[in-house]
Amino acid sequence: MADDTKVSAEIRTTFGKGAARRIRAIGKIPAVIYGHGTEPQHITLPGHQTALILRKANQVLELDIEGTQSLALVKDVQKDPVLQIIEHIDLIVVRKGEKVQIEVPIHLEGESYPGTIATQDTNTVLLEAEATNIPERVVVSIEGLEEGTLVHAKDLVLPAGSTLISEEDLVVVGITVPAAGESEEGAEGEAAPAAESAE
């Protein structure tokens, strides 16, 4: 695994909102790690390093919990809705070679046929992959696709080692031609109410 996902964690012995606030005040993040029949373990993680790691989805951390090594998949990140500060992280114990199900972001590349637009109907797809080899994203090329084309989940080119769990007929992208003048009229129609509300 990459060195940038190695994190030194500390066992946490104080709980409650007050304790969590104190932990965040010193630049750390409260977290809990559970799974594989183990008792939930409350830990703290280094704030800045963890926040950088979490810029990518579905990260697996290589934890050193006061000398004990453990792999953990980031399951849930709770943030302050206003400040966007990470308040708490839920982690699940995983093992090398173990497969997990994760929502992987879909990324569109290219441009559809001139005069058409691509509408992305779903932003993620559910895959099964090895916990230590989770893809960052699934790339979908729409280059040159014509009106009426639908890209379904079963049409996706999945990263090596990944298996589709989402419904095969799930529509990912649709290619359409906007009605004549639709985009211009829509823009003008939206501008007027906006101006009125500003007054």
N, C-alpha and C positions, 0 to 999 in steps of 0.2 A: 504493500500500500504506500501511497505518497506520504513523505515526511510531513507535509503541511496539514495532515489530518491527525497527527500524533498530539494528544492533549493530556497534560497532567491535571488530574482532578483530585479534589480533597473530599473526604467523608464529612458530611454535614450532620451536626448533632443538635442544632437549634432549628425550630420550625415556627410556622405562623407568618402572618403578614409583616409583623414588625421585624422578625429575623430576616425575611426575604428582602425587605427594604435595606437593612444594614448590609447585607451581602452585596446588593447592587450598588450601594453607596461606595464600596471599596473596589468597584470595577470588576466584580465577579457575577456569575449567573447561577441561580439555584436550579438544580435539575434532579430528576429521578430516573433510575435505570432499573428495568425489570424484564422478565421473560425467562423462558426455559426452566420454569418451575422454581426460580430463585426468589427470595424475598426482595421486595423493592428496596433499593439502596439509594439514599438521599446524598447527593454530592453537590459540589460547587465547581464551576468551570471558569477558566480565565475569560473575561468578558470580550476584550478586543479580538483576541485570536479566534474565539468561537464565532463571533459575529462575522469575521472575514470568511470563515469556512462555510457558514450558512448562506452565503451569497449564491451558492449552487444548491440545487434541489437534491434531496435523497442522499445526503452525505452519511458515510459510515465513519465514525470516529474510532481511532485506535487509542483507547484510554489507558492511562497509567494511574490507577487509583491507589495512591500511597504504596506503590510497589507491586500491585496486582494488575496484570494486563487483561484487558477486555475489549472486545469489538462491540460497538453499539450503533444501531441505525437511528438517525434522527426521525422520530415519529410525529412529534407535534411541537411547534414553537408558539408560545403565547407572547404577544406583544401588546404594549400599551397602545390603544387605538389612536391616541392623539400624538404622543411623543415618538411612537414607533420604537421604543426601547424594549429589548427582549426581557420579559419578566420571568419566564420559566421555560424549561425544555424537558420534554418526555423522550426517553431513549429506550430502545429495545435491544436486549442482548442478542447478538447474532454470532454465528460461527463460520469459519472459512469453509466454502463449499456449499453452505446452506442457501436455499433459494427463498426469496421473499417476493411479495407482490407490492408494487409501487406504482404511483401515478407519475408518468414521465411527460414533461412538456413537449408539445409539437411545435416545430419551427418550419415555416414556409420559406422556400427558396425559389428564385426565378420570377418571371412574369408570364401571366397567361396571355392568350392570343390577343392582339391589339383590339381594343374596343370592348373587351370583356373585363369583368371584375371577379376576384376570388373572394368567397365568403367562407371564413373558417368557422365551422359549426361546433367544434370542440377543441379545447386548448390542451387537453392532456389525454393520454391513453393508458389503460391499466395493463402493465406487463409483469411477467415473472422473470426474475433474473437472479444470478448469484449475488449474495449480499456484498461481496467484495468486488463486484464488477457491474455495478449499476450504471446504465447509460445516463448521460446528462440530458439528452434530448433525442427525439426522433425527427429526422429531417424529411420533409415532403417537398419534392420538386414539382412546381406547377408550370414550369417553363413550356410555353406554347400550347397549353391545354385550351380546348375550344368550348364554346357555349354548350351547356347541357352536361358537361363532364362532372361526374361525382367521384370523389376519392373516398373509398370506405376503409375501415380499419384493416380489413383483410388484404387491402392493396398496399399497405405500408411495408417499406423495406426496413425490417427491424435490425437493430444492432446485434452483432454476433452473441449468441448465448441467451438471447431474450425470447420469450414466448408470449404471444398475445393472449390476454385474459378478457379484455373488453369484447363486447358483441362484435362478430365479424362484419355485420351489416351497419354498424355505427358510421354515420356520415361524418367525415372529417372536414372535407372542403368541397364546395360546390362552385362551378363556374357559370356565371350568368352575364347577360348583356343588359345594362341599365336602360330603362325606357327612355325614349327620346326626350331630352330636356329635363329629365327627372332630377339629375344632380344640380343643375343650375337653378331650377325652380325651388328645389328644396333649400338651397343655400339662401335664396332671396326671402323665402317664406320664413326661415328661421331668424333672419337678420332683423326683421321689423319688430317682432315681439321683444327681442333682446334690447333694442333701442328704447322701446317704450318702458320696459321695466327699469332701465338705467335712470330714466327721468324720475 
